[in-house]
Amino acid sequence: MRITYGLFFTFLFLIFPLQSKGLPLSESNINDQVSISVAIYNNNLALVNEIRRIEIPSCDGELSFIGIPAHIIPESVLVRSIDNEREFTIVEQNYEYDLLNQDSVLDKYVGEKIKIVDWNKYKDRKEVTEAILLSNRGGLIYKIGSEIYIGHPGYKVLPGLPEGLTERPTLKWVYESCGSKSPYDLSVCYLTKNISWNSDYILILGEDEVSADISGKVTINNKSGADFNDAALRLVAGEIHQAENTFGERLYAKRDIKASAGDQFREQAFFEYHIYDLQKKTTIKDRQEKQINLFQARGLKVDKELVVYGNKGYFTKRLVGQNIRQPVNVYIKLKNSKENNLGMPFPAGIIRLYKVSNHEGLLFVGEDRIQHIPQEEEVQIHAGEAFDVFAERTQTDYKQTTTRLHESAWEITLRNHKEKDVKVGVVEPLSGNWSVVSSTHTFRKIDAFTIRFDVQIPKEEEVKIRYTAEVGL
């Protein structure tokens, strides 16, 4: 039987309809903190686990838990006593988030009499005006005597601080305590929004374009409304389905692996995700963007690939007019394997490419966004389009032999203006029942509806691929 934490608290309210009036009051802030850990997810969410040592009377009472994020999800809060869970029980929780500020204070005095104090510079004296505050929405509106004022010079003086406001977001608990031990070590676990992380990579290509160095870093952006001091940091890569209230099961499942000496993060499998544990504690301040090195690797083997992509719409109609010039895409490919000095799963992120320029520095040559790359999988980075390699497509013949069968002939011209030979792949997406009737070059079948020509083009020369395809819809 599965009961969500929100329903659990509601259930407790019905069974234990306690009144907070007259109960002893206790307060806890971050000075009581023994330890804290933060697990940050890809989808702007974090799980916070903290332990606080709190002096609590051995009876029923109220506890104010101060120092929580402004964007906490109150329904996700889980509290337990580490020493003896049965001795301490939360029976009611209130989340106080009406924060003390100018607008919230004035809102409480709408309809009430206040004072407006102004300095009359002509009479060189302070003047006090009594007014009834009518509105604090989009500007202050007062009733002074029998007249209505839209705004009024001077500062406002209130008779007192209204009730129901708090300086900081606070969890207030009504609890039952039947133990004699004090203080209690309380473990408090909760989810909070508005804290996120992303990864970025820099790949430096060697002059030979077959070797490279790579470095990765993570960027943490904390807008949760709280500082996390000296925290154990965990980054979770993968997409969490938040509709499921099973995060407790997921967040404690783990499998230990060995960490390499000197690594900033230790990676481990976790449920259907991957965790990256920072090997030292760190402080994440509110409204702070922090960057931490993820890994570095040198001497990678990479391949550069030039590819031209066709369009399956070309094969079922007559193309009239100019020849079609097509971009020659440039890709850098590498394998995420131990043999290639890698082997740690890559979190999704942006990878930026640089290349050594005649031993005089680096030049930026492109960037691409990559998805999560598991171990032993290939990373393919789209760097841009080739400048000195030209591709042009011409439809040399077309006929529709039946209502559902089309035959078209093609000439694909590839020109190489570089001072070295290059190899270009031409990928042709076909559809339906297809066949290649004739071809000047060999091709391979990539999948059920795709063929690929790989053509070597000598420097300063051109190659023409001519073939005829029959496509049935």
C-alpha positions in Angstrom: 0.0 0.0 0.0 1.5 3.4 -1.0 0.7 6.5 1.0 2.1 9.9 -0.1 3.6 12.1 2.5 0.9 14.8 2.0 -1.8 12.2 2.7 0.2 10.9 5.6 0.2 14.3 7.3 -3.5 14.8 6.6 -4.1 11.4 8.2 -2.2 12.4 11.3 -4.1 15.7 11.6 -7.4 13.8 11.8 -6.1 11.3 14.4 -4.2 13.9 16.5 -6.2 17.2 16.4 -3.7 18.9 18.7 -3.9 22.6 19.4 -0.6 24.4 19.5 -1.8 26.9 22.1 0.0 26.5 25.4 2.6 24.0 24.0 6.3 24.6 24.8 8.1 26.3 21.9 11.5 25.3 20.5 13.5 26.7 17.7 16.2 25.3 15.4 18.4 27.1 12.9 21.4 26.2 10.8 23.7 26.5 13.9 22.3 23.2 15.0 23.3 21.5 11.8 25.6 18.5 12.2 25.7 17.6 8.5 24.0 18.4 5.2 24.0 16.8 1.7 22.5 18.1 -1.5 21.6 15.9 -4.5 20.9 18.1 -7.5 18.9 16.7 -10.5 18.8 17.8 -14.1 15.2 19.1 -13.9 15.6 22.1 -11.6 15.2 20.0 -8.5 17.3 19.0 -5.5 17.0 16.7 -2.5 18.4 18.0 0.7 19.3 15.7 3.6 20.3 17.5 6.8 20.9 16.3 10.4 20.4 18.8 13.2 21.1 18.3 17.0 18.2 20.0 18.7 17.3 20.5 22.4 13.6 19.4 22.7 11.5 19.1 25.9 10.5 15.5 26.7 6.8 16.3 26.1 4.5 17.5 23.4 5.5 20.8 21.9 6.1 23.1 18.9 9.3 23.3 16.9 10.2 26.1 14.5 12.6 24.7 11.8 14.4 27.8 10.4 16.9 28.0 7.5 15.1 26.2 4.7 14.9 27.2 1.0 12.2 29.6 -0.1 11.3 27.1 -2.8 11.0 24.0 -0.7 8.2 21.5 -1.5 6.5 21.2 1.9 4.7 17.9 0.9 8.1 16.2 0.4 9.4 16.8 4.0 10.3 13.7 5.9 11.5 13.9 9.6 12.7 11.2 11.8 14.7 10.8 15.0 18.0 9.0 14.3 18.4 7.6 17.8 14.8 6.4 18.3 12.2 7.0 15.7 9.4 6.0 18.0 10.2 8.6 20.6 9.6 11.6 18.3 6.6 12.0 16.0 5.5 15.0 13.9 1.7 15.2 14.0 1.2 18.6 12.3 3.2 20.7 9.9 2.8 24.3 8.9 4.8 26.1 6.2 5.2 29.8 7.1 6.2 31.6 3.9 4.5 35.0 4.3 7.8 36.9 4.5 8.4 40.2 6.3 8.9 43.0 3.8 7.4 46.4 3.1 4.5 45.2 1.0 3.5 42.3 3.3 3.5 44.6 6.3 1.4 47.3 4.5 -1.0 44.6 3.2 -1.8 43.7 6.8 -2.7 47.4 7.6 -5.1 47.9 4.7 -8.3 49.4 6.2 -6.3 50.5 9.3 -5.2 53.9 10.5 -1.5 54.7 10.2 0.7 57.8 10.4 2.6 59.6 7.6 5.6 61.6 8.7 7.0 64.3 6.5 9.5 67.2 6.9 8.1 70.5 5.9 11.2 72.3 4.6 9.4 75.7 4.4 8.3 75.6 8.0 11.4 73.6 9.0 9.5 71.1 11.1 8.1 67.6 11.1 4.5 67.1 10.2 2.5 64.1 11.1 -0.7 63.1 9.2 -3.1 60.4 10.2 -4.5 58.4 7.3 -6.5 55.2 6.6 -4.6 53.0 4.2 -7.1 51.9 1.5 -4.9 49.9 -0.9 -1.3 48.7 -1.3 -1.8 47.3 -4.8 0.0 49.1 -7.6 0.6 52.1 -5.4 -0.6 53.5 -2.0 -4.1 55.0 -1.7 -5.1 56.8 1.5 -8.1 58.4 2.9 -7.2 61.6 4.8 -10.2 63.3 6.3 -12.9 63.1 3.7 -10.5 63.1 0.7 -8.8 60.3 -1.2 -5.0 60.6 -1.8 -3.2 58.6 -4.5 0.2 58.5 -2.8 1.5 61.0 -0.2 5.0 62.3 0.6 6.7 61.1 3.8 7.4 57.8 5.5 4.8 55.6 7.1 4.7 54.8 10.8 2.8 51.8 11.9 1.6 51.1 15.5 3.2 47.7 15.6 4.4 44.6 13.7 1.4 42.6 12.4 1.1 38.9 13.3 1.5 36.1 10.8 4.7 37.4 9.1 8.1 35.7 9.3 11.6 36.9 8.6 12.5 33.7 6.8 10.6 30.7 5.4 10.0 28.4 8.3 8.6 24.9 9.0 6.6 24.8 12.2 5.9 21.4 13.6 3.6 20.2 16.4 5.3 17.1 17.7 4.9 14.3 20.3 8.0 13.4 22.3 7.9 10.5 24.8 11.6 10.0 25.3 14.0 11.2 28.0 16.9 11.7 25.7 17.9 15.3 24.8 19.1 16.7 22.5 17.6 14.8 19.6 19.5 14.2 16.3 16.8 14.8 13.7 17.2 13.8 10.1 15.2 16.1 7.8 14.8 15.3 4.2 13.0 17.5 1.6 12.9 18.5 -2.0 13.4 22.0 -3.2 13.0 23.7 -6.6 15.1 26.4 -8.3 18.5 24.7 -8.1 20.0 23.1 -11.1 23.2 21.9 -12.8 24.5 21.4 -16.2 27.7 20.1 -17.7 30.0 21.6 -20.3 33.0 20.1 -22.2 36.0 21.5 -24.0 37.6 19.3 -26.7 41.0 20.5 -28.0 41.9 19.0 -31.4 45.5 18.4 -32.2 47.0 19.7 -35.4 46.7 16.2 -37.0 42.9 16.2 -36.2 43.1 12.5 -35.1 44.0 13.2 -31.4 42.5 15.4 -28.8 42.4 16.4 -25.1 39.1 16.9 -23.3 37.9 18.5 -20.0 34.5 18.6 -18.4 33.0 20.8 -15.8 29.7 21.2 -14.1 27.9 24.5 -13.4 25.6 24.7 -10.4 23.0 27.5 -10.2 21.3 28.0 -6.9 18.2 30.2 -6.8 16.5 28.1 -4.1 16.5 30.9 -1.4 19.0 29.1 0.9 22.7 28.6 1.5 24.1 25.1 1.8 27.2 25.4 3.9 30.0 22.7 3.8 27.6 20.3 2.0 28.3 16.9 0.5 27.3 17.4 -3.1 25.8 14.8 -5.5 24.8 15.4 -9.1 22.2 13.0 -10.6 22.2 12.6 -14.4 19.0 11.4 -15.9 15.3 12.4 -16.2 13.3 11.9 -13.1 9.5 11.4 -13.5 8.2 13.6 -10.7 4.7 12.3 -10.9 5.9 9.3 -9.0 6.2 9.7 -5.2 8.9 7.0 -5.0 11.8 9.3 -4.7 12.7 7.9 -1.3 13.3 4.5 -2.8 15.4 5.9 -5.6 17.5 8.3 -3.6 18.9 5.7 -1.3 19.7 3.0 -3.9 23.4 3.0 -4.7 26.2 0.8 -5.8 29.8 1.5 -4.7 32.5 1.8 -7.3 36.2 2.7 -7.0 37.2 6.3 -7.6 40.4 7.2 -9.4 43.0 9.1 -7.4 42.7 12.8 -7.9 39.2 12.8 -9.5 37.0 15.6 -8.5 33.9 13.5 -8.8 33.2 9.8 -8.2 30.7 8.3 -10.6 28.3 5.5 -9.7 25.2 3.8 -11.1 22.0 4.7 -9.3 18.5 3.3 -10.1 18.2 4.1 -13.8 20.5 7.2 -13.5 24.1 8.0 -12.7 25.4 9.9 -9.7 28.5 12.1 -9.6 29.7 12.5 -6.0 32.1 15.5 -5.3 35.0 14.1 -3.3 35.1 17.0 -0.9 32.5 19.2 0.7 31.6 22.6 -0.8 29.4 25.6 0.0 26.7 26.5 -2.4 25.4 30.0 -1.7 22.0 31.3 -2.7 22.1 33.3 -6.0 25.4 31.8 -6.8 26.7 30.1 -9.9 29.5 27.7 -9.1 31.7 25.7 -11.5 33.6 22.6 -10.6 35.9 20.4 -12.7 34.3 17.1 -13.6 37.2 15.3 -15.3 40.2 15.7 -17.7 41.6 13.3 -20.2 44.5 13.5 -22.7 45.5 11.6 -25.8 42.1 10.7 -27.1 41.7 9.1 -30.6 39.2 11.0 -32.7 37.9 10.8 -36.2 36.8 13.7 -38.5 34.0 12.9 -40.8 32.4 14.8 -43.7 28.8 13.9 -44.5 26.2 15.1 -47.0 22.6 14.3 -46.2 19.9 13.9 -48.9 16.1 14.3 -48.5 13.6 11.5 -49.1 11.2 14.1 -50.7 13.6 14.4 -53.6 12.7 10.9 -55.0 9.0 11.3 -55.6 8.8 14.5 -57.7 10.4 16.3 -60.6 12.9 19.0 -59.5 12.8 21.9 -61.9 15.3 24.8 -61.9 18.8 25.2 -60.5 20.9 22.4 -59.1 20.7 21.9 -55.4 23.8 22.9 -53.4 24.0 20.9 -50.2 26.0 21.5 -47.0 28.9 19.3 -46.2 28.6 18.7 -42.5 31.7 18.2 -40.3 31.6 15.8 -37.4 34.1 14.8 -34.8 33.6 11.3 -33.4 35.2 9.6 -30.4 34.5 6.6 -28.3 33.8 6.9 -24.6 35.9 3.9 -23.6 38.8 3.1 -21.2 40.9 2.2 -24.2 40.4 5.8 -25.3 41.4 7.2 -21.9 37.7 7.8 -21.0 35.1 5.4 -19.8 33.0 7.6 -17.4 29.4 8.2 -18.5 29.1 11.8 -19.9 26.1 13.8 -18.5 24.2 15.7 -21.2 25.6 19.1 -22.0 27.3 21.4 -24.5 30.7 20.4 -26.0 32.9 23.2 -27.5 35.6 22.4 -30.0 39.0 24.2 -30.2 42.0 23.5 -32.4 45.7 24.2 -32.0 46.6 26.8 -34.6 50.3 26.5 -35.7 51.5 26.2 -32.2 50.4 29.8 -31.7 47.2 29.3 -29.6 43.7 27.9 -30.0 40.8 28.8 -32.3 37.2 28.0 -31.7 35.9 25.7 -34.4 32.3 24.8 -33.3 30.0 23.5 -30.6 27.2 21.0 -30.2 24.8 19.7 -27.6 25.2 16.1 -26.6 22.8 13.8 -24.8 23.8 11.4 -22.0 26.6 9.2 -23.3 27.0 5.9 -21.5 30.3 4.0 -21.2 31.5 2.3 -24.5 29.2 4.5 -26.6 30.3 6.9 -29.3 30.2 10.7 -29.0 29.4 12.5 -32.3 29.9 16.2 -32.4 28.5 18.4 -35.2 31.2 21.1 -35.6 29.7 23.0 -38.6 30.0 22.9 -42.4 33.1 22.5 -44.5 34.3 25.6 -46.5 36.5 23.9 -49.1 34.4 20.9 -49.9 31.5 21.5 -52.2 28.4 19.2 -52.9 25.8 19.7 -55.6 22.9 17.5 -56.6 21.3 17.3 -60.0 18.3 15.3 -61.0 19.2 14.0 -64.5 16.0 12.0 -65.1 12.6 11.4 -63.5 9.5 9.3 -64.4 6.5 8.1 -62.6 6.0 4.6 -63.9 2.8 3.9 -61.9 0.6 5.8 -59.5 2.8 4.6 -56.6 6.2 4.0 -58.3 8.8 6.7 -59.0 12.1 6.4 -60.7 14.7 9.1 -60.6 18.3 9.5 -61.7 20.9 11.6 -59.8 24.3 13.1 -60.3 26.0 14.2 -57.0 29.1 16.3 -57.6 31.7 16.5 -54.8 34.5 19.0 -55.3 37.6 19.1 -53.0 39.4 22.5 -52.9 41.7 21.4 -50.0 45.4 20.6 -50.4 44.9 17.1 -49.2 42.6 14.2 -50.0 39.3 13.9 -48.2 36.6 11.2 -47.8 33.0 12.3 -47.9 30.0 10.2 -46.9 26.7 10.8 -48.9 23.6 9.5 -46.9 20.5 9.0 -49.0 17.1 8.4 -47.2 14.8 6.4 -49.3 11.2 5.3 -48.6 8.7 2.6 -49.2 9.7 -0.4 -51.4 12.9 0.9 -53.0 15.8 -0.4 -55.1 18.9 1.0 -56.7 18.6 0.3 -60.4 22.2 1.3 -61.2 25.2 3.1 -59.6 28.7 4.2 -60.5 29.8 3.7 -56.9 29.3 1.0 -54.3 27.1 1.8 -51.3 26.1 0.2 -48.1 22.7 -0.2 -46.5 22.6 1.6 -43.1 19.1 0.6 -42.2 15.8 -0.4 -43.9 15.4 2.9 -45.7 18.9 4.5 -45.9 22.0 3.9 -48.1 25.4 5.5 -47.8 28.2 6.2 -50.3 31.7 6.7 -49.0 33.8 8.4 -51.6 37.5 9.4 -51.6 38.2 12.7 -53.3 41.7 13.6 -54.3 43.0 17.1 -53.6 41.9 19.8 -56.1 39.6 17.4 -57.9 36.0 16.4 -58.1 34.1 13.1 -58.1 30.6 12.5 -59.5 28.3 9.9 -58.1 25.6 8.8 -60.6 22.8 6.4 -59.6 19.2 5.6 -60.4 16.7 4.7 -57.6 13.2 3.3 -57.8 10.9 4.3 -54.9 7.4 2.9 -54.3 5.0 4.5 -51.9 
